[in-house]
Amino acid sequence: MLSRRHLVAAALLLVGAMAVPAHAATIQVVMENLVVSPAEISAKVGDTIEWVNKDVFVHTATARNGDFDVMMPAKKTVTSVLKKPGTIEYYCRFHPNMKAVLVVAP
Amino acid sequence: MMFVRLSAAIAALSLMSGAAMAQAAKPTDPQIAHIAYTAGVIDITAAKQAISKASNKDVKAFAQDMVRDHEAVNKQALDLVKKLNVTPQDNDTSKTLSKQASDKLAELAKLSGPAYDKAYVANEVAYHKAVNSALETQLIPSATNAELKGLLQTGLKIFQGHQQHAEHVAANLK
């Protein structure tokens, strides 16, 4: 029989495993000179995207399907965590020629 | 001689006399900086008028984009001339641009409602077209300083986006 302590430990492990996926990664996407690079990137739910805006312009990363809308002030880096899987096309609302794709695996 | 093309493109914006187009020499870097900065200020002024006068929300949002982007470019331009220790030099093209812009502003001020929205956006299309053509054929090729050239190239890229955006807004107003 499992002791009470073991049960608690097992429960904690389980909660921990759910809260922090084992391979959560940080992926960088750079906006420079009105270009998003890389133009296509693969990630997983739970990964963090580090949005680096090297321009003097304000940019956004806006999902066409409404999944996210991240605002990047000029010369700033912001982060966001991917919550939903899917192939998400996104663009900058202020400079719609800036387009890219994020493939988020479950 | 190339300068005539620039002035001609700018003249296409509105009716004007040929007197201001007489300048024929290739612009110098201090003149180019002045022209580019002036062109930015003109669009910011027009956009501020639009923010207070426009009734269509897409037109208002476009105007806000213009203020934000052109102020960012002009701030870069000021930082650059300071760094290069260059004093922007006033010139006939800048003067012509300013004169035409204040006439246009007065003309637009008399309009209101959808008529204003339409006229503002139509002018933005024409204005960005003229400025982009001037940048492409005249200002960028004439710039000698690499950093100035780079800034103008970034400007061209962003203003081409503005032109498309303005054309899109204009199409939706019809």
Interface residues (C-beta under 8 A of the other chain):
Chain A: N33 L34 V56 F57 V58 A74 F94 H95 P96 N97
Chain B: D65 R68 D69 A72 V73 K75 Q76 T154 K157 I158 G161 Q164 H165
